[in-house]
Amino acid sequence: MGVHLHNDLMRAAQTADLWSYPVMAAVERVLKGWSRQRFEAWASSTSAFLGGLRPLDVLHSAPDKVLASAHDAIENERNPP
């Protein structure tokens, strides 16, 4: 299996797992209009707002922080640091 295919499959599995969490409906509303790729990049990238963790890393333990991180991403988009 090629590295890119493996990475694509891992991302797909992680993203599919995201939707099993109820908070993701609220996150989706906050990030409305984002492409799938952009959403996946946000969910799997480290975040200063989350102390260097990824939304995927804290989704189970702190879903409220994931939602707050989505709001922060939108705020930073509107008013870049």
N, C-alpha and C positions, 0 to 999 in steps of 0.2 A: 504494500500500500504506500503510495507516495505521501510525502510529508504534507503537501497542501491538502490532499484528500483527507488525510487523518485529521488535520487541523479543522477542516470544514465540518467533518463529522462530529468532532468534539464540540465545536461551537454550536452546532445544531442541537446536540444533546443538552448542552447547558441551557440554551435558549428555550427548548421545549420544557425543561425542568422549571424554568422561571415561571411559566404560566400556571403551575400548580399552586402558587402562592396567591392568596386573595388580594394582597396589597398591589399586585401587578396590574390590576384593572385601574387603580388610581394612578399608578406610575404611567401607564399607557395614556391616560387622559392628560397628564402633565406634559408628556413628551409628544403630544399629538402633532402629527405632520412629519415626524422623523422617519427616515427610511429604515428598513429592516437592518441594513448594514450599520447605519449610524447607531441605532438602538443597541445592536449586539456589541458594537465597539464600546459604547458607554457602559454596558453591563459587565463587560469583561476587562475593563481598564481600571487601573488603580486610581484612586480619588483622594485628593488632599482633604476633602470634606469628610471622608470616611477614615482618616488617619492612615492613608496609604493602602487601604484594602480596596477590593473591588466590590461593587454592589452584589455580585454573585457570592462573595465570601461572607457577607453579613445578612443575606436575605432571610435565612432561617432564624438567626439569633436577634436581629434588629430590623424588622421590616419597616418600622417607622423611620429609621435612619436612611433606608434606601429611598423611601418617598421624599424625605427631606433633601437627599442628594439629587434627586431628579429636579426638584424645585430649584436647587442651587445651580444645576447645569443650565436651566432656562434663564435664571437671573444673570449668570455669567455670560450667556449668549447675548442678552440684552445690554448688559453693562460690563464689557470685558475688563478684567483687572488691570 
